[in-house]
Amino acid sequence: MKIIIIGAGIGGLAAALSLHDAGFRDITVYERSSRIRGLGVGINLLPHALRELSELGVADDIAALGVAPTTLSYFTRRGQPIWSEPRGLAAGYRWPQLSVHRGRLQLTLRDLVEERLVEPIRLGHRLIGIASNADGTETARFATADGDHEVTADVIVGADGIHSASRALRYPDEGSPPWSGLTLWRGVTRIPAFLDGRTMIMAGDGDQKFVAYPLAEPSPDGRMQVNFIAERRMPGSGDADWNRAVDPSPIAEMFRGWTFDWLDIPVAIDAADEILEYPMVDRDPLPRWSFGGTTLLGDAAHAMYPNGSNGGSQAIIDARTLAFHLATADTVEQALTRYEEARRPAMTALLAGTRATGPERVMQLAAERAPEGFDDIDDVIPLEERERIAADYKTAAGFLPEALNERPSLSVRA
Ligand SMILES: Cc1cc2nc3c(=O)[nH]c(=O)nc-3n(C[C@H](O)[C@H](O)[C@H](O)COP(=O)(O)OP(=O)(O)OC[C@H]3O[C@@H](n4cnc5c(N)ncnc54)[C@H](O)[C@@H]3O)c2cc1C
């Protein structure tokens, strides 16, 4: 079976490794960029994604790139604690959670793909068309520096991100991704280690928020590399460009007064080398991902808001699920139907959950119920309610510890 993958992002590269692991050999990845530059800042991979990487035999390569957070804690704008929970191994999963630089993750996955696949990644190939043929095959058309170029395959996997051409070819009237009205500023900074040096924190509410997590162990001087996302509701535009750099100072100013005993947020923002501005956008759920031998995967299928750390994780799980069904079904059509049944309804529900702010709802509830702060969080959001919000989200995202630990493997190797 000949398979082509559109996009060498996290999802496309994970799909290449997963398909290879499932026994396919005629796999080629096509990427629009002329060079894979490893762009971005931090990204979180949840235990269910680490399980898949582990079963692909690449978890050690990936784990070496980042830090496994052991706790996730939510705070108010004033730094009052709302909720805290163990993460990864500390929460009883058989696999850790991992905070990693997206660029380093992408470059490492690229190296693994280059090592394992027969065909090198074809750079400088921008997908511009897909046609279904009478014999059941699919033909992809690419624009390259040397002119247009066509490739025919049994399966085309559209893993070309939030601005997916594969998706736009099937849904030409969809337009730009809808904007939430929130703007995100993402950066990497070096600041004194906070809390236990392995905690991911979120402070604020639905209108303004700061998220931070370590990307490396603290160095001997007690400082550490930290990824942050500052977020605020404000007039702006929903034009989504992952690489738009802006001046840190006005962003730090927006967070003036957000200085806690253990973290000075304006100082952390001001110390960033570079801040990337990005509108918080997602994509509406689709009624269908697969057409003939073509399907969608990762952000091309279900781009979501970043609350809950789903982007990279769900793309990796899509990749493994797709490879499993292609290797075990009788026909391509049956495989793509099973893949879609396994993933699309779950991602549609999760998308709705992230639009309702996912696990971060506790922060909004604390702001609404006790805008001036509180003496005891139990009087504001009872423990049972906080526990339920956290568990509901893990159910929707597919990573309740017991369910994940006991789920059969998606590996199909003998
Ligand atoms: C430059 C960049 C920086 C990012 N930074 C972050 C970050 O800091 N933190 C975070 O959480 N998430 C980041 N993301 C998003 C994150 O990678 C995804 O949400 C998630 O990993 C799902 O991956 P994906 O493979 O579906 O999409 P992506 O990782 O977005 O990959 C899509 C790939 O498809 C390629 N492509 C697009 N159109 C075409 C086409 N027509 N033909 C061929 N190839 C095409 C793109 O160049 C890209 O390599 C970033 C994405 C990009 C592209």
The ligand as an ORCA input file, in Angstrom:
! r2SCAN-3c Opt
* xyz 0 1
  C       5.434     26.914     13.151
  C       4.562     26.286     14.200
  C       4.800     26.587     15.542
  C       3.991     26.038     16.536
  N       4.269     26.336     17.833
  C       3.544     25.759     18.820
  C       3.864     26.005     20.185
  O       4.800     26.730     20.495
  N       3.107     25.412     21.147
  C       2.058     24.582     20.826
  O       1.401     24.048     21.731
  N       1.738     24.325     19.540
  C       2.450     24.891     18.538
  N       2.134     24.621     17.228
  C       0.965     23.768     16.944
  C       1.204     22.317     17.255
  O       2.349     21.845     16.597
  C      -0.029     21.560     16.833
  O      -1.162     22.082     17.504
  C      -0.001     20.085     17.194
  O       1.276     19.612     17.423
  C      -0.675     19.247     16.102
  O       0.266     19.030     15.066
  P      -0.088     18.938     13.534
  O       0.975     18.079     12.946
  O      -1.499     18.575     13.341
  O       0.075     20.415     12.997
  P       1.436     21.348     12.834
  O       2.376     20.959     13.901
  O       0.905     22.680     12.736
  O       2.052     20.828     11.463
  C       1.479     21.035     10.186
  C       2.581     20.911      9.143
  O       1.987     20.925      7.848
  C       2.745     21.777      7.000
  N       1.854     22.268      5.944
  C       0.889     23.202      6.058
  N       0.258     23.373      4.883
  C       0.837     22.520      4.004
  C       0.617     22.234      2.623
  N      -0.330     22.863      1.895
  N       1.389     21.286      2.024
  C       2.361     20.629      2.735
  N       2.609     20.882      4.044
  C       1.851     21.808      4.669
  C       3.233     22.861      7.942
  O       4.342     23.564      7.405
  C       3.578     22.053      9.188
  O       4.885     21.547      9.137
  C       2.906     25.167     16.189
  C       2.662     24.860     14.841
  C       3.486     25.402     13.844
  C       3.230     25.055     12.389
*
